[in-house]
Amino acid sequence: MALGHRLSLHPRAGGPFGQRCCGAVLIPPIERIAQTGSTNADLLARLASGEHVGEGHWLVADRQTAGRGRLGRGWNDGQGNFMGSTVVHLTIGDPSAATLALVAGVALAKTVAALAPDIGAQLKWPNDLLVDGAKCAGILMERTCNSVVIGIGVNLVAAPDLADRATATLAGKGVSLDRDHFAGALGIAMIDALWTWRQEGVASIVRAWLPLAHPLGTPLHVSEQRIDGTFDGLAEDGALRLRVTGGETMLVHAGDVELRRPVEEER
């Protein structure tokens, strides 16, 4: 296997799938297909059939016809975009599987920052990457038994038209990235983030996630609970800290969170 450039969270980063070796990283296996319904659904089906899918293996599609986001949102097609999924096999002693959304977010944001350092992309809890406040990438996690399939979609060249939120592309910011090069870099970053998650715990991932997110004090809206507040960081277990009216801070462990628009934009 070819050696790849390291995108590291940790100065001791190195070999494949969490193993460290001589400061180099083996490029993870990437399986490319021309078209499918959903890379997440494909990997879930393989696991359900008893097929072994190694941790670190990526399935990347040129086109998707039934891609999904959170809460059933569509996230399809987009020739030239990155649409891929990978598997994490949970083991005894691993942190909470729910915190893998933070792991994937860190890997994604680190990759974009390394390949497109000037666009100022920012993470939004729990699973989006924003450019100028518009969604540029998303993460979808689905669990089957002791495995978690993590799907990531990145608008490299095209963005779906979503009724409930603005979307953005890297190409729209003047950044041209090859899909396969992006896939390899993301795979390496995911290896590093998983190693940190397993060896150093969720608190270390939280520390890596926070500088990659929108600033403290950013106005947020939690849709399900219909609560407005401001971003107050993350708890040690990865929950969102939302500062609400009166200065109190509530913890949000799950929910659809949006950047709250200024009043003048709502008119």
URQUI-V686912 format. One record per helix or strand of 2 or more residues. SS is the DSSP state (@ for helix, = for strand). FROM is the first residue (numbers start at 1). LEN is the number of residues. If there is no record, write none. Layout:
<<SS;FROM;LEN> <SS;FROM;LEN>>
This chain:
<<=;3;2> <@;16;3> <=;25;2> <=;30;7> <@;39;10> <=;58;7> <@;70;3> <=;82;8> <@;97;19> <=;122;3> <=;128;4> <=;134;11> <=;147;8> <@;171;3> <@;179;22> <@;202;9> <=;219;4> <=;227;8> <=;240;4> <=;249;4> <=;257;3> <@;263;4>>
